[in-house]
Amino acid sequence: MKIELNLNESSKAEDSTDDQPERTLVPDGNYVAEIIESQEKISGKGNSYLSLKLSICEGPHEGRWVWDNLNINHPTESVKSLARYILGNIVKAAGLVGIDDTSELHYKPLSIELGHEEEGEYAAKNVIKKYHPAITAPAIDNKQALKELDNMPVKQVDVSDQTDTPVNDGIPF
């Protein structure tokens, strides 16, 4: 059986990269982001790993994507342990105690410390150095409100002249 595909001119891939925008790195720093996709993938050597796609939620780079890969099923125990440690930090940063599925991490704000690295002949890429809980405006407002409560005057009541005899108010407890 022979299958023929007819591609018209509009669907052919361009050999030229002139029309493609130049990929730029997000500058190093701390960003509020959220995981928007997580999936298990297979590496070139046949090992499965967890691929996380994150979207930056605030600032001039809002909407930019960064990725992190965790080798949680790597044959080397030290690599696997490090990946599981990082996943544990992600879970804590997302404000969760534990998860049954990585989809539970989706759309939970967290803070990422972003850096970059170069890999030999390949172009530099963004890498996530650390995960932290996100500090959002409501959390900052709540801290300020708690400080104001701490500074409120407390009304002192003198109870020294009251007797220790029970009050008969008809309530059975």
DRENPA-3360 file (N, C-alpha, C; in nm, 2 decimals, always signed):
BEGIN
1 = MKIELNLN = +0.08/-0.12/+0.00/+0.00/+0.00/+0.00/+0.09/+0.12/+0.00 ~ +0.06/+0.22/-0.09/+0.14/+0.34/-0.10/+0.05/+0.46/-0.06 ~ +0.11/+0.54/+0.03/+0.03/+0.66/+0.07/+0.11/+0.78/+0.01 ~ +0.03/+0.87/-0.05/+0.09/+0.99/-0.11/+0.04/+1.11/-0.04 ~ +0.13/+1.20/-0.01/+0.09/+1.32/+0.05/+0.11/+1.44/-0.04 ~ +0.01/+1.52/-0.06/+0.03/+1.64/-0.15/+0.03/+1.76/-0.06 ~ +0.14/+1.83/-0.06/+0.15/+1.95/+0.02/+0.15/+2.07/-0.07 ~ +0.05/+2.16/-0.04/+0.05/+2.28/-0.12/+0.16/+2.37/-0.07;
9 = ESSKAEDS = +0.18/+2.48/-0.14/+0.29/+2.57/-0.11/+0.28/+2.63/+0.03 ~ +0.16/+2.66/+0.08/+0.14/+2.73/+0.21/+0.18/+2.63/+0.32 ~ +0.17/+2.50/+0.31/+0.20/+2.41/+0.42/+0.34/+2.36/+0.42 ~ +0.43/+2.39/+0.32/+0.56/+2.35/+0.32/+0.65/+2.42/+0.42 ~ +0.74/+2.35/+0.49/+0.83/+2.42/+0.59/+0.93/+2.51/+0.51 ~ +0.95/+2.62/+0.57/+1.05/+2.71/+0.52/+1.19/+2.67/+0.56 ~ +1.28/+2.67/+0.47/+1.42/+2.64/+0.50/+1.49/+2.75/+0.57 ~ +1.44/+2.87/+0.55/+1.50/+2.99/+0.60/+1.45/+3.01/+0.75;
17 = TDDQPERT = +1.54/+3.06/+0.83/+1.50/+3.10/+0.97/+1.49/+3.25/+0.98 ~ +1.48/+3.32/+0.87/+1.47/+3.47/+0.88/+1.34/+3.51/+0.94 ~ +1.23/+3.44/+0.92/+1.10/+3.48/+0.97/+1.08/+3.44/+1.12 ~ +1.17/+3.36/+1.18/+1.16/+3.32/+1.32/+1.22/+3.42/+1.41 ~ +1.15/+3.46/+1.52/+1.20/+3.56/+1.61/+1.32/+3.50/+1.68 ~ +1.42/+3.58/+1.72/+1.54/+3.54/+1.79/+1.50/+3.51/+1.93 ~ +1.54/+3.40/+1.98/+1.51/+3.35/+2.12/+1.60/+3.43/+2.22 ~ +1.54/+3.49/+2.31/+1.62/+3.56/+2.41/+1.60/+3.50/+2.55;
25 = LVPDGNYV = +1.70/+3.51/+2.63/+1.68/+3.46/+2.77/+1.61/+3.56/+2.86 ~ +1.54/+3.50/+2.95/+1.48/+3.59/+3.06/+1.60/+3.62/+3.15 ~ +1.61/+3.75/+3.19/+1.73/+3.78/+3.28/+1.72/+3.71/+3.41 ~ +1.84/+3.68/+3.46/+1.85/+3.62/+3.59/+1.78/+3.70/+3.70 ~ +1.72/+3.63/+3.79/+1.65/+3.70/+3.90/+1.54/+3.61/+3.95 ~ +1.46/+3.67/+4.04/+1.34/+3.60/+4.10/+1.21/+3.64/+4.04 ~ +1.13/+3.54/+4.01/+1.00/+3.57/+3.94/+0.89/+3.49/+4.00 ~ +0.77/+3.54/+4.00/+0.65/+3.46/+4.04/+0.61/+3.39/+3.91;
33 = AEIIESQE = +0.59/+3.26/+3.93/+0.56/+3.17/+3.81/+0.46/+3.07/+3.86 ~ +0.40/+3.00/+3.76/+0.32/+2.88/+3.80/+0.34/+2.77/+3.69 ~ +0.33/+2.65/+3.74/+0.35/+2.53/+3.65/+0.22/+2.52/+3.57 ~ +0.24/+2.52/+3.44/+0.12/+2.51/+3.36/+0.11/+2.38/+3.28 ~ +0.22/+2.30/+3.29/+0.21/+2.17/+3.23/+0.32/+2.08/+3.29 ~ +0.29/+1.95/+3.31/+0.38/+1.86/+3.36/+0.36/+1.73/+3.29 ~ +0.46/+1.66/+3.25/+0.45/+1.54/+3.18/+0.57/+1.45/+3.19 ~ +0.55/+1.32/+3.19/+0.66/+1.23/+3.19/+0.71/+1.21/+3.05;
41 = KISGKGNS = +0.84/+1.22/+3.03/+0.90/+1.21/+2.90/+1.01/+1.10/+2.91 ~ +1.06/+1.06/+2.79/+1.17/+0.96/+2.79/+1.29/+1.03/+2.72 ~ +1.41/+1.01/+2.79/+1.53/+1.07/+2.74/+1.59/+0.99/+2.63 ~ +1.69/+1.04/+2.56/+1.75/+0.97/+2.45/+1.82/+0.84/+2.50 ~ +1.85/+0.83/+2.63/+1.91/+0.71/+2.68/+1.80/+0.61/+2.73 ~ +1.67/+0.65/+2.72/+1.56/+0.56/+2.76/+1.52/+0.57/+2.90 ~ +1.57/+0.68/+2.97/+1.52/+0.70/+3.11/+1.41/+0.80/+3.11 ~ +1.31/+0.77/+3.20/+1.20/+0.86/+3.21/+1.23/+0.98/+3.30;
49 = YLSLKLSI = +1.17/+1.09/+3.27/+1.20/+1.21/+3.36/+1.07/+1.30/+3.36 ~ +1.06/+1.39/+3.45/+0.94/+1.47/+3.46/+0.98/+1.61/+3.40 ~ +0.90/+1.65/+3.30/+0.92/+1.78/+3.24/+0.82/+1.88/+3.29 ~ +0.86/+1.99/+3.34/+0.77/+2.09/+3.39/+0.78/+2.22/+3.30 ~ +0.67/+2.27/+3.26/+0.66/+2.40/+3.19/+0.60/+2.50/+3.28 ~ +0.67/+2.61/+3.30/+0.63/+2.72/+3.39/+0.61/+2.84/+3.31 ~ +0.51/+2.92/+3.36/+0.48/+3.05/+3.29/+0.51/+3.16/+3.40 ~ +0.58/+3.26/+3.36/+0.61/+3.38/+3.45/+0.48/+3.46/+3.46;
57 = CEGPHEGR = +0.44/+3.49/+3.58/+0.30/+3.55/+3.60/+0.31/+3.71/+3.62 ~ +0.42/+3.77/+3.64/+0.42/+3.91/+3.67/+0.54/+3.98/+3.61 ~ +0.53/+4.11/+3.60/+0.65/+4.18/+3.55/+0.66/+4.19/+3.40 ~ +0.77/+4.25/+3.36/+0.79/+4.27/+3.21/+0.81/+4.14/+3.13 ~ +0.83/+4.03/+3.20/+0.85/+3.90/+3.13/+0.72/+3.81/+3.15 ~ +0.61/+3.87/+3.19/+0.49/+3.79/+3.21/+0.45/+3.72/+3.08 ~ +0.42/+3.59/+3.10/+0.38/+3.51/+2.99/+0.49/+3.43/+2.92 ~ +0.62/+3.46/+2.96/+0.73/+3.39/+2.91/+0.73/+3.25/+2.98;
65 = WVWDNLNI = +0.78/+3.15/+2.90/+0.78/+3.01/+2.95/+0.93/+2.98/+2.99 ~ +0.94/+2.90/+3.09/+1.07/+2.83/+3.13/+1.04/+2.69/+3.16 ~ +1.14/+2.60/+3.15/+1.12/+2.46/+3.17/+1.22/+2.41/+3.27 ~ +1.18/+2.30/+3.34/+1.27/+2.23/+3.43/+1.24/+2.08/+3.41 ~ +1.35/+2.01/+3.41/+1.34/+1.86/+3.39/+1.40/+1.80/+3.52 ~ +1.32/+1.70/+3.58/+1.36/+1.64/+3.70/+1.37/+1.49/+3.67 ~ +1.49/+1.43/+3.69/+1.52/+1.29/+3.66/+1.48/+1.20/+3.78 ~ +1.35/+1.20/+3.81/+1.30/+1.13/+3.92/+1.30/+0.98/+3.91;
73 = NHPTESVK = +1.32/+0.93/+3.79/+1.34/+0.78/+3.76/+1.47/+0.75/+3.70 ~ +1.57/+0.82/+3.73/+1.71/+0.80/+3.68/+1.77/+0.67/+3.74 ~ +1.85/+0.60/+3.67/+1.91/+0.48/+3.73/+2.02/+0.51/+3.84 ~ +2.08/+0.63/+3.84/+2.17/+0.67/+3.94/+2.10/+0.72/+4.06 ~ +2.12/+0.66/+4.17/+2.05/+0.70/+4.30/+2.07/+0.84/+4.34 ~ +2.19/+0.90/+4.32/+2.21/+1.04/+4.36/+2.14/+1.14/+4.28 ~ +2.13/+1.11/+4.15/+2.05/+1.19/+4.05/+1.90/+1.18/+4.09 ~ +1.86/+1.06/+4.11/+1.71/+1.04/+4.15/+1.68/+1.11/+4.28;
81 = SLARYILG = +1.77/+1.10/+4.38/+1.75/+1.17/+4.51/+1.74/+1.32/+4.50 ~ +1.83/+1.38/+4.42/+1.83/+1.52/+4.40/+1.70/+1.56/+4.33 ~ +1.66/+1.49/+4.23/+1.53/+1.53/+4.16/+1.41/+1.52/+4.26 ~ +1.41/+1.42/+4.34/+1.29/+1.40/+4.43/+1.30/+1.51/+4.54 ~ +1.42/+1.55/+4.58/+1.44/+1.66/+4.68/+1.38/+1.79/+4.62 ~ +1.42/+1.82/+4.49/+1.37/+1.94/+4.42/+1.22/+1.93/+4.41 ~ +1.16/+1.82/+4.37/+1.02/+1.80/+4.36/+0.95/+1.83/+4.50 ~ +1.01/+1.79/+4.61/+0.96/+1.82/+4.74/+0.96/+1.97/+4.77;
89 = NIVKAAGL = +1.06/+2.04/+4.72/+1.07/+2.18/+4.74/+0.96/+2.25/+4.66 ~ +0.93/+2.20/+4.54/+0.83/+2.26/+4.46/+0.69/+2.24/+4.52 ~ +0.67/+2.12/+4.58/+0.54/+2.09/+4.65/+0.52/+2.19/+4.76 ~ +0.63/+2.21/+4.84/+0.62/+2.30/+4.96/+0.60/+2.45/+4.91 ~ +0.68/+2.49/+4.80/+0.66/+2.62/+4.75/+0.52/+2.65/+4.70 ~ +0.46/+2.55/+4.65/+0.32/+2.56/+4.60/+0.22/+2.57/+4.71 ~ +0.26/+2.55/+4.84/+0.17/+2.55/+4.95/+0.10/+2.42/+4.98 ~ +0.16/+2.31/+4.93/+0.09/+2.18/+4.95/+0.18/+2.10/+5.04;
97 = VGIDDTSE = +0.11/+2.00/+5.10/+0.19/+1.91/+5.19/+0.24/+1.79/+5.12 ~ +0.16/+1.74/+5.03/+0.20/+1.62/+4.94/+0.11/+1.62/+4.82 ~ +0.15/+1.54/+4.72/+0.07/+1.53/+4.60/+0.06/+1.38/+4.56 ~ -0.05/+1.35/+4.49/-0.06/+1.22/+4.43/-0.03/+1.22/+4.28 ~ -0.04/+1.34/+4.22/-0.03/+1.36/+4.08/+0.03/+1.50/+4.06 ~ +0.12/+1.51/+3.96/+0.19/+1.64/+3.94/+0.09/+1.75/+3.89 ~ -0.02/+1.71/+3.84/-0.12/+1.81/+3.79/-0.18/+1.89/+3.91 ~ -0.16/+1.84/+4.03/-0.20/+1.91/+4.15/-0.11/+2.04/+4.17;
105 = LHYKPLSI = +0.00/+2.04/+4.11/+0.09/+2.16/+4.11/+0.06/+2.27/+4.01 ~ -0.03/+2.24/+3.92/-0.06/+2.33/+3.81/-0.13/+2.45/+3.87 ~ -0.09/+2.57/+3.82/-0.16/+2.70/+3.85/-0.15/+2.74/+3.99 ~ -0.05/+2.70/+4.06/-0.02/+2.74/+4.20/+0.10/+2.84/+4.19 ~ +0.08/+2.96/+4.24/+0.19/+3.06/+4.23/+0.31/+3.01/+4.32 ~ +0.43/+3.03/+4.27/+0.55/+3.00/+4.34/+0.66/+3.10/+4.29 ~ +0.76/+3.12/+4.37/+0.87/+3.20/+4.33/+0.98/+3.12/+4.28 ~ +1.04/+3.15/+4.16/+1.15/+3.08/+4.11/+1.27/+3.17/+4.10;
113 = ELGHEEEG = +1.39/+3.12/+4.13/+1.52/+3.19/+4.12/+1.57/+3.14/+3.99 ~ +1.58/+3.23/+3.89/+1.61/+3.20/+3.75/+1.76/+3.24/+3.72 ~ +1.83/+3.15/+3.66/+1.97/+3.17/+3.61/+1.98/+3.13/+3.47 ~ +2.10/+3.11/+3.42/+2.12/+3.06/+3.29/+2.25/+2.97/+3.29 ~ +2.26/+2.89/+3.19/+2.38/+2.81/+3.17/+2.40/+2.78/+3.02 ~ +2.52/+2.76/+2.99/+2.56/+2.72/+2.85/+2.60/+2.58/+2.85 ~ +2.56/+2.51/+2.75/+2.60/+2.36/+2.73/+2.68/+2.34/+2.61 ~ +2.81/+2.36/+2.62/+2.90/+2.33/+2.51/+2.87/+2.42/+2.38;
121 = EYAAKNVI = +2.84/+2.35/+2.28/+2.81/+2.42/+2.15/+2.67/+2.47/+2.14 ~ +2.58/+2.44/+2.24/+2.44/+2.49/+2.23/+2.43/+2.63/+2.29 ~ +2.32/+2.70/+2.25/+2.30/+2.83/+2.30/+2.27/+2.83/+2.45 ~ +2.29/+2.93/+2.52/+2.26/+2.94/+2.66/+2.11/+2.92/+2.68 ~ +2.07/+2.87/+2.80/+1.93/+2.85/+2.83/+1.90/+2.89/+2.97 ~ +1.78/+2.93/+3.00/+1.74/+2.96/+3.13/+1.73/+2.83/+3.22 ~ +1.77/+2.84/+3.34/+1.76/+2.72/+3.43/+1.70/+2.78/+3.56 ~ +1.62/+2.69/+3.63/+1.56/+2.73/+3.76/+1.66/+2.68/+3.86;
129 = KKYHPAIT = +1.71/+2.77/+3.94/+1.81/+2.74/+4.05/+1.74/+2.70/+4.18 ~ +1.63/+2.76/+4.21/+1.56/+2.73/+4.34/+1.41/+2.77/+4.33 ~ +1.33/+2.70/+4.41/+1.19/+2.73/+4.42/+1.16/+2.78/+4.56 ~ +1.07/+2.88/+4.57/+1.03/+2.93/+4.70/+0.88/+2.96/+4.70 ~ +0.82/+2.97/+4.82/+0.68/+3.01/+4.82/+0.67/+3.16/+4.76 ~ +0.56/+3.18/+4.69/+0.54/+3.31/+4.62/+0.50/+3.41/+4.73 ~ +0.56/+3.53/+4.73/+0.52/+3.64/+4.81/+0.43/+3.73/+4.72 ~ +0.30/+3.72/+4.75/+0.20/+3.80/+4.67/+0.15/+3.92/+4.75;
137 = APAIDNKQ = +0.09/+4.01/+4.68/+0.04/+4.13/+4.75/-0.05/+4.10/+4.86 ~ -0.15/+4.00/+4.85/-0.24/+3.97/+4.97/-0.16/+3.93/+5.09 ~ -0.05/+3.85/+5.07/+0.03/+3.80/+5.18/+0.10/+3.91/+5.25 ~ +0.15/+4.01/+5.17/+0.21/+4.12/+5.23/+0.11/+4.21/+5.31 ~ -0.01/+4.23/+5.25/-0.11/+4.30/+5.32/-0.15/+4.23/+5.45 ~ -0.16/+4.10/+5.45/-0.19/+4.03/+5.57/-0.09/+4.05/+5.68 ~ +0.04/+4.05/+5.64/+0.15/+4.07/+5.74/+0.13/+4.21/+5.80 ~ +0.10/+4.31/+5.72/+0.09/+4.44/+5.77/-0.03/+4.45/+5.86;
145 = ALKELDNM = -0.14/+4.38/+5.83/-0.26/+4.38/+5.91/-0.23/+4.32/+6.05 ~ -0.15/+4.21/+6.05/-0.12/+4.14/+6.17/-0.03/+4.23/+6.26 ~ +0.06/+4.31/+6.20/+0.15/+4.40/+6.27/+0.06/+4.51/+6.34 ~ -0.04/+4.56/+6.26/-0.13/+4.66/+6.32/-0.21/+4.61/+6.44 ~ -0.25/+4.48/+6.43/-0.32/+4.42/+6.54/-0.24/+4.41/+6.66 ~ -0.11/+4.38/+6.64/-0.02/+4.37/+6.75/+0.00/+4.50/+6.83 ~ -0.01/+4.61/+6.75/+0.01/+4.74/+6.81/-0.12/+4.80/+6.87 ~ -0.23/+4.74/+6.86/-0.36/+4.79/+6.91/-0.36/+4.79/+7.06;
153 = PVKQVDVS = -0.41/+4.89/+7.12/-0.42/+4.90/+7.27/-0.51/+4.79/+7.32 ~ -0.48/+4.73/+7.43/-0.56/+4.63/+7.50/-0.63/+4.69/+7.61 ~ -0.76/+4.67/+7.62/-0.84/+4.72/+7.73/-0.82/+4.63/+7.85 ~ -0.78/+4.68/+7.96/-0.76/+4.61/+8.09/-0.88/+4.61/+8.17 ~ -0.92/+4.49/+8.22/-1.04/+4.47/+8.30/-1.00/+4.43/+8.44 ~ -1.04/+4.49/+8.54/-1.01/+4.46/+8.68/-1.11/+4.35/+8.72 ~ -1.07/+4.23/+8.75/-1.15/+4.12/+8.80/-1.12/+4.09/+8.94 ~ -1.05/+4.17/+9.01/-1.01/+4.13/+9.15/-1.12/+4.14/+9.25;
161 = DQTDTPVN = -1.22/+4.22/+9.22/-1.33/+4.23/+9.32/-1.45/+4.13/+9.29 ~ -1.43/+4.05/+9.19/-1.54/+3.95/+9.16/-1.52/+3.82/+9.24 ~ -1.63/+3.76/+9.28/-1.63/+3.64/+9.37/-1.61/+3.52/+9.28 ~ -1.57/+3.41/+9.34/-1.55/+3.28/+9.27/-1.68/+3.20/+9.28 ~ -1.79/+3.25/+9.33/-1.91/+3.17/+9.33/-1.97/+3.16/+9.20 ~ -2.03/+3.04/+9.17/-2.09/+3.02/+9.03/-2.21/+3.11/+9.02 ~ -2.23/+3.15/+8.89/-2.35/+3.23/+8.86/-2.46/+3.13/+8.82 ~ -2.58/+3.15/+8.87/-2.69/+3.07/+8.84/-2.77/+3.14/+8.73;
169 = DGIPF = -2.74/+3.11/+8.60/-2.80/+3.18/+8.49/-2.90/+3.08/+8.42 ~ -2.92/+2.96/+8.47/-3.01/+2.87/+8.40/-2.95/+2.79/+8.29 ~ -2.83/+2.81/+8.25/-2.76/+2.74/+8.14/-2.70/+2.61/+8.20 ~ -2.74/+2.49/+8.15/-2.69/+2.37/+8.21/-2.55/+2.33/+8.20 ~ -2.47/+2.42/+8.15/-2.32/+2.38/+8.14/-2.23/+2.49/+8.18;
% end
